[in-house]
Amino acid sequence: MSKHHARIIPAERQKSHLEKKHAQLAERIEALDGRRSLTPSEELELQQLKKQKLWAKDALQDVG
């Protein structure tokens, strides 16, 4: 196989990675949500984290 071919990741390993990523995102989101106020950059980060968390959740459902 040439180095230009995409590697195929076993579903179990992919699912484990996505679960870990989802948990990390949830932890960071919770930390930001727990603050009284956020800077504009933190508000942007929070929005981006929520989108990433949703993407990870959707990807987990796709993996099965």
C-alpha positions in Angstrom: 0.0 0.0 0.0 1.4 3.4 -0.9 1.6 6.2 1.6 -1.0 8.1 -0.3 -3.8 5.6 0.6 -5.8 6.5 3.7 -5.4 4.2 6.6 -8.4 2.3 7.7 -9.0 2.5 11.4 -10.8 -0.4 13.1 -14.3 0.7 14.2 -13.6 -0.1 17.9 -10.5 2.0 17.9 -12.3 4.8 16.1 -15.2 4.6 18.6 -12.9 4.7 21.6 -11.1 7.8 20.1 -14.4 9.6 19.5 -15.7 8.8 23.0 -12.5 10.1 24.5 -12.7 13.3 22.4 -16.4 13.8 23.2 -15.6 13.5 27.0 -12.7 16.0 26.7 -14.9 18.5 24.9 -17.7 18.0 27.4 -15.3 18.6 30.3 -14.0 21.9 28.7 -17.5 23.0 27.9 -18.6 22.4 31.5 -15.6 24.4 32.8 -16.5 27.4 30.6 -20.2 27.1 31.3 -19.4 27.3 35.0 -17.8 30.7 34.8 -19.8 33.8 35.6 -18.6 35.6 32.5 -16.6 34.8 29.5 -14.2 36.9 27.4 -15.2 37.3 23.7 -12.5 34.7 22.8 -13.8 32.3 25.4 -17.4 32.7 24.1 -16.1 31.9 20.6 -14.2 28.9 22.0 -17.3 27.7 23.7 -19.3 27.9 20.5 -16.6 26.0 18.6 -16.4 23.3 21.3 -20.1 22.8 21.3 -20.0 22.3 17.5 -17.1 19.9 17.8 -18.9 17.9 20.5 -22.0 17.6 18.3 -19.8 16.5 15.4 -18.2 13.8 17.7 -21.6 12.6 18.8 -22.8 12.3 15.2 -19.6 10.5 14.3 -20.1 8.1 17.2 -23.5 7.3 15.9 -22.2 6.6 12.4 -19.5 4.3 13.8 -22.2 2.4 15.7 
